Amino acid sequence: MTENNTPVIYGINGPVVTVQGYRGFSMMEMVYVGTERLVGEVIGITDQKTTIQVYEETLGLKLGEPVVGTGNPLNITLGPGILNNIFDGIERPLRDLSELDGAFLQRGGKIPLLSETRKWKVAVLAKIGQTLSGGSIFAECPETPIITHRCMVPPDLEGTVIWVAKNGEYTVADPILKIRNDDGREHVLYLAQRWPIKIPRPMKKRLPPNIPLITGQRIIDTILPIAKGGTAAIPGGFGTGKTMTQHQLAKWCDADLIVYVGCGERGNEMSQVLEEFSALTDPKSGRPMMERTCLIANTSNMPVAAREASIYTGITLAEYYRDMGYHVAIMADSTSRWAEALREISGRLEEMPAEEGFPAYLSSRLSEFYERAGRVTNLNGTEGSVTIIGAVSPQGSDFSEPVTQNTKRYVRCFWALDKALAYARHYPAINWITSYSEYFDDLNNWYEDHVGLDFVQNRRRINVLLQEEDRLMEIVKLIGEDVLPDDQKLIIETANVIRTGFLQQNAFHKDDTFVSIQKQQQMMEVILHLYDAAKRRVSMGIPISRIKETGLFEKLIRMKYEISNNALELFGQYKEEITRTLDALN
């Protein structure tokens, strides 16, 4: 510290910077480091030194350069302009930065997180004399053609409206409203507000997870469902399709908005997301997919400390739109890279390592992230949800490593990707035996009310057949299939139809990339109809070989392509053909 009591850099260790002798900083305070004013956060304080984590590249930083505190925790700007945009881990707009700096971004870029020149067509809803509390919606503006942005009073403010702007066009820096609270203090409200990323936004009440997030992926919707406001992990080794599975979910799930966080992934993957989503048409609105999507890119060549911030930035953006009354799905790809960043920072801080070198607080950090999911009643009375789907990248597909094991403690869906299925071109490569979902009981009533009373029973029977086939295949590996009785051979044949004709899905086929829950129900009914009819013939002494010769099993495998999503009446013809064909075997 210099003579004029200004804090300066005392030590530099990668992204970790220390200041000695200055006691004016507070824990988790956002600071600016060096002459280039790099963004940092206070992560440790003792009577002798302050430890700061810097979220930008520290190359070239020198001892003695100043450190300036802000008095506030690390926060981001929340307002119109988030959607159809791509940010880095601390919400700096990458498109705007690239226009200033070119292909390689410079450090310390000081541009507004949200454009302060773009004007929005604002309809002011609040009236003079009206009492507003935290979360109250005081204005609206069309952020994109399919999403209306609802500007809200910050959760920690309340008061009586004493001035309102007229309806018109405003920037995020223009005053819209002025309120006076009970102690006489006045506060000016804008289209945007700021919020610390590591503090969950408050809500009024948590709601039970009893509404499914429909994804159009049969193995998820039918076998391993997830609820709106639920949590899921997608663990898998290299090449098993974690990113592609998240792409499918982001494209087709029935969430209102998507927040896609690329945490430590390859730059070409984020480029692919940006290109695909920009070209893709949203199936619900017919508009470009990016109009309801926000991307956060913290690729593997960006500063490692910013990986931690990117996860919290993403979940804060999701909570903000949840507070407006939207259902939001956040894709975190991948939490393993985030955990590796924690491990590197922990090592530089010389903390005692736990299992495989990860810090001892890895479990609590994962819980802090996943527990911010949920379906809630917001402060303004609307209902919204945040669904978290996180990819996990265990080295060597070892699901016993710490990140996967700790993640399992806090998620209720575990979609385990299988290397053998991926190499066999079976996608999604989710292993139906080692995966699980704990949302069955919560969602049963919804399925019965909206799909049919027999949906739950059909799903249960499909699961039983798959589990029975897994048991029989162990016997087949030892002694061969020929020794099995015909009724067990029928189970194997039916399970093959379920695996290749139902669970396997083609993302490039117009009728198979997304399948409605009603079509999934009809497909299950036809498969079980064939199984029941064939089982009766087998019990009457007709060999399974004769039933296979009819070609019915192969026909059902192809039905996902032959029956379009708007021609569900054809399933009745399939049932009639099955009955007619098998009756002819008598």
N, C-alpha and C positions, 0 to 999 in steps of 0.2 A: 504494500500500500504506500502511495506517495505521501509527501508531507501535507498536501492539502486535503488529505483524507479521501482521495478518490481511489476506489478499488482498481487494481490492475492485475494482469495475468502473472501468476507466480510459477505455475507448472503446466505443461502440456503433455498429455499421453493419449495420442490418437484423438478420439472425440471427447475425451475427458479433460477439462481445464480446471485448475484450482486457483483460488484467490486466498491470500493469507492476511490475517490481521484485521479484516473488515467484518463487522457484525451487523451490517444494515440490511442484509438480504433475508428473506423468509423462505421457508421450505416450499418447494414446487413453484417458486417465482419464475416468471419469464424474464430473461435478461438478454442484452445485446453484447456480444463479445467481440473485442478488437475494433480496429478502425473501420473495418468493413461492416460492422454491426451484424455479426452472424447470430442467428436465433439460437438461444440456449435455454436450459431449465436447471434450476438449482435442485440437486438430488441428494445433497448431504451437507450438514452443517455441524462443525465442532467449535470449541472455544478458540481454536487456532486457525482453522481454514474452512473455506466453503468450496464444495465440489459441484461443478457445473457440467451438464451433458449438453454438447453442442450438436445441433441437428443439421449442420452443413459441414462441408469439407474444411478441415482445419489446416490443410497444407499451406505453409507460408506464414502462419500465425506466429507472433513473436512475444517473448516475455516483455512485460511492461506495458503492453497495450491495454487500453481501458476496458472496463466491464461496467455496463450501465444497467441498472435495475428498472423494471417497469412498475413494480408494486402490484402486479396482477399475475395470476397463474397463467400457464400456457393456454391460449385460447384461440378460437377461430371466429370468422365472421359468418353469420347465418342470415341469409336473405335471398331475394330473387337473383338468378344468375348461376346458381349451383348446378342445375340440370343442364344437360347437353354441354358439359364442360369436363375438362380433365385437369386434376390438381396433383401436386406432389404430396409428400407425407405431412406437411404442415400447411396445406391448403393454398399454396401459391399456384396461380393459374399457369399451367405449362405452355398453353398456346400464346399467352401474352408475353411470357418470359422468352419464348423462342423467337418472337418477333423482335425483341430487344437485343438478345444475345446470340441468335443464330442456333446452330445445331447443338452447341455445347453451352449449357447454362452457366452463368457466372454466379459467384457467391454473393450473398448479401443483397440480392435483388429486392429493392424496396418499391414494389408496386402494390396497389390495393389488392386485397384478396378477392374482392368482387368489384367489377367495373363501377367507377364513380362517374362515368360519363354517359353510360347507356340509360335511356329513359324508359320507364315502365308506365303503362296506362293503369292508373290507380283509381279504384272506387273506395272511397272512405266510408266505412260503415258506422263509426262511432259518432255520437251526437254530444254537443255541449251540455254539461250537467249530468251526463251518464257516468255511473260508477263502474270502473273497470278493475279487474283483479288479474293476477298472474295467469297467463295463458289465454286471456280474452282476445278474440279476433277483432281488430279495429280497422283493417283494410284488406282489400284483395286486389290482385293483379294477375293477368295471364302470363305465367312464366314461360310456358310453351303452349302450343295449341291444345294439348291434352291434359295439362296440369295447371290448376289455379293455385297460385301462391297465396297463402293466408298469413298476413302479417299479425303477429301476436305480441301482447304485452309481455316483457320478460318475466319469468316466473317469480322473481323476488320483488316485483313492483305492484302497487295498487294505488288507486286514487280517483279523483273526480276530473272529468274532462273539462278543461277551461278554454281550449282553442283547438280547432281542427282546420286542416287545409281543405280546399275545394277539390272536387274530383278533377283529375287531370294527369299530366305526365310528369313524373318525378324520378330522380336518381336515388340511389340508396343513401346518399349523403344529405338529401333534402329533408327538413322537418315535416312531419305529417300530423303530429298530435302533441298536445301538451297537457299533462295531468298534474294535479296538486294532491299530495297525500295528506293524511290527518295532521301531521306536524307542520304543515304549511310549506314544505319544500316542493319545488316544481321540477318536473322531469320532462324532457323533450324526447319523443319517440320517433324513430325513423323506420324505413322499410326493413332495415337490417338491424341485427343485434349481435352481441358477442357472447360466447359461452366457453368456459374452460372444458377442455376435451376429456379430462380425467374425472370429471364429476358428472354422474348420471343426471339427466334432466328429470325433474319431478313429475309425478302423475298423481291422479286422484285414487285410482283403485286398480288392482290387478284382476284380470278376468281369466277364467279357466280356459285352457287350450283345447277347445272343443269344436273348432272350425278348421278343416284341413287346408293346407296350401296345395292347390291342384297344380301339378307340374306337367301333366300330359305324358309323363314317363311311367309306363305300366308297373315296373318293378317297385317304384316309389309309391305311387298313388294307391296301388292295390296291396302289395306285399309289405312295404316298409314305409308307411305314411308319416308325414310330418305335419304338425299343426301350425297355423298362423300364430306367430309369436313363439314358435318352438326353436330348438337348437339341434343342429346335426353336424356330424364330422364325416369327412370323406377321406379316410386314410388310404394310401396306396403308394407303391414304389414308382420308380421312374418309368414312364411309358404306359401306365395303367389307365390313364384317362381322367385324372382329377380335374384338370383345367377344362377339358372338353365337357365333362359332366356338369361343371358349374356354368359353362357357357349355355348348355341346353336349359338348365334351370333358370338362368337369367333371361333367356329369350322367351320361354314359354310359361313360366309360373304365373299365377293370377294375382301376384302382388301389384300394387299400383305403381311403385317405384323400385328401381334397382340401384344399389350402391355397390360397385365392384371395386374391391381393394386388391391391387397387385402388390403384394408385400415380398420383396426380395426375389421376385420371379424374373425370368429372362425378358429383356426389352422387346424381343420380337413377339413374345406372347401378348404383351400389352398393346403392341401395334396391331396385332391380329384382332384383339378385342375391339379396338377403336375402329378398325376398318369394317369388321363384320357388323358391329352394332350400328354403324353409320349407314350401311347399305341395307340392313334388315328392316322389314316393315312390321310394326307392332300388330299382332293378329287381332287385338281388341279394338284398336282405333284406326288402323290403316295408315298411321303416321310413322315416320322414322323412329326406330327403337331408341335412339339417343335422346329423344324428347322426353323420355321418362327414366333416363339413366344418368348417373354420375360416376365418373371413373377417378380412382386415386391410384397413381402410379408411383411406386417406390421400388424401382427395379434393382437388380443385384449390383449394379455399378454405381448406385447412389449412396450417399453417406449412410453407414450402417445404423447409426443412432436414430435416424428418421424412420426406420422400420417400425419401431415401437410406437412412434407418434401416429403413423399412418393408420394403424388399427383403431386407435382411439378417435382419430379424426373421422374415419368412416362411420363408426358407431354413433358419434355425436351428430353427424349429418342425418343419419337414419332416424335418430330420436327426434330431431327437429321436424322432419316431415311426418313422423308419427303423431306429434303434437297437433298437427293440422287436421288429423283425422284420416291419414292415409295408411295403407298396409305396405310396409317396406320390407324388402329382402336384401340382406347384405351378404355378399360373397367375399370371403376372406381367403386369399390364395397367396401364400399359405402361412398358417400359424407356426409351422416349423421354422421358417426363415425368420419370423418374428422372435421365436424362442432362441434361435442362434444369435440374434442381435443382443438379446438379454444376456446370453452367456459371454459374448465378447466384452460387453460393457462391464459385466460383473468381474471378469478377469482383470480388466484394467483398473478396477477399483480395489483389487486384491481382496475380494470377499472370499469366504470359505466356500469352495465348490461342493455341490451335492452330487447326485447320481449323474454320471457321464459328463461332469463338468458344468451342468446347468446350475443356476443359482437356486438356493433353497426356497426362494419365494416364487419359483416358476408356477407351482400349483395355484397360489393365491392370485397371481396375475391372470392366469387363464380363467379362473372363476370370476374375477372382476369383469372380464370381457363378456363371457357367455351369459352371465346373470343379468346383463343389460337387455337381453331379449325379453319378449313378452307381449301379450295382447292386453291392452289397458284401456281404462276410461281416463281421458286426459283432463287437465285442469279446466278446460273449457266445455267439458261434457261430451265431446266427440269420442269416437272409438277408433283406435289405431293399433298397429302392431309392428314389431321389429322381429323378423325371423333371421337367425344367424346360421349360415352354412359355411363352415370352415374346412378348408382342405388341410390335410396333414401329410407331410412327406417323410416318413420314416426311412432311414438309410437301410438299403437291402431289404425293404418290405418287412422289417422287423417290428411287429406291432407291440412288442414288449418294451420298446424304448420309452423314455420318460414322457415325451410330449404326447404320444398317443395314449399312454396309460393315464396320464393326468387329464387329458381331454375327455376320456370316457367317463370320468367322474362327474362331468358337468354338462354333458349332452344327453339327450334322450333318444336320439337317432344315431346309429352307427352304421354307415354305409361302407363296408370294407371292400375295397377294390382288389380283385384277384389277378395276379400276373398270368396265371394259366388261361383264364377267360380272355384277358386282353390279347394274349398271343394267338388265341384261337379266333380272334376277331368277333368276340361276343361282347357287344356294347349295349347298354352300360355294363361294364365289367364288375358289377356289384355281386358279391358272393352271397346268395340267399341263405346259406347255412350259417356263416360266421357273422352276418349282419343282424341287426335287430332294431326294432322301434318300440318305444314304450308308450306310444300314443294310441294304441288300438282301442283301449277301453274308453278313452276320452272322446274318440271320434265315432264310435259305433252308432250313437243316436243320430248324428248328422248323416251318416251313410244310409241308415234306414229311412230317414225322412226325405232325403233328396235323391237317392239312387234306387233303393228298393229294399224290402224287408229281407230278401235272401242274399244281399250283397255280402254281409258279414259272414254268413254261413258258407257261401261259395269261396270266399277268401280263405276261410279256415280249412276247407277241404283241399284247396290248392296247396296250402302250406303242408298239410299232412302228406299229400302225395309226394311232394318234393323231399320231405324228410324221410319218407319210407324208401324212396328211390336211393337216397344217399346211403341208407343202411344196406339195401340190397346190393348196391355196387361194391361194397366191401366184400360181400360173399362172392360176387362175380369175379372179382380180382383174384380170389383164391382158387375157386373150383370151376369157373366158367358159367356162362348163362344157360347152357343146355340143361343143366340139372334142375333149374328152377321150375316150379309148377306154372301152368299157364296164367293163373290169376296174378302171380308175381311178375311174370313177363309183361302182362297187361299194364301193371303199374309203371314199369320201366318205359314202355312205349308211350303211355300217357304223359309221364313226366318229361319225356323228350319233346313232346308237342308243347308242353308248358314252357320248357326252357327256350326252345328255338322259335316257337311260334308266338309266344306271349311275352316272356321276359326279355328276349333279344329284340332290339329296336333299331331301326335304320334312320339315322338323323338326316340323311340326304333324300329320303323318299317323302313326297308331299303329303301322303296320307298316314305315314308312320312316324314322322318326326314329332308330331303332337297328336295324342289320342284322348278324346273326351272320356270322362269317367263313365258315361253311359255306354260307350263302345267297349270299354274295358269289362264292364259287367256282362255285356252280351257275349264277348269272347270267352269269358269264364264259363258262362252257361252252356255254350256249344261244346267246349272241351269236356265239361263234366257230363253233358248229355251223351257224348260218344263213350266216355268211360263207363257210365251206368249201363248203357245199352250193350256194349261189348262184354261187360261183366256178366250180364244175364245170359248172353250166348255162351260164354265160357262155362258157366255153371250148368248149362244144358249139354255140355260135352263137345261143343264146336271148338276146334283147335284155334289157338291164337294166330297161327300161320295163315289160316283162311281169312281171318278178319283183317290181317295186315295186307293181304293180296287185294282187298277192295280199294286200296289207295286212300282211304278216309283220313288216316293219320297225316299223310303228306298234304292232303287238301287243306286240313285245318292249319298246318304250318304256314300255308300260303295265304290264308284268309285275311291276314293283316294288310296285305297289299291289294287283294282282290275286292275287298269291301271298303268303299270310301267312307269318310267320316260322316257324310250326309246321306248314306244309304243303309241305315241300320236295319231296315226291314228285310234285307237279304239274309240276316241271321236265321230268320224263320225258315227260309228255304234250305239252309244248311241242315237244320234239325230234321226237316222232313226227309231230306236225302239220306241222312244217317239212318233214320228209322226204316226207310224203304229198302236201303241196301242191306242192312243187317237182317231184316225180316226175310229177305230172299235167300239167306243162308240156311234156313230151316229145312 
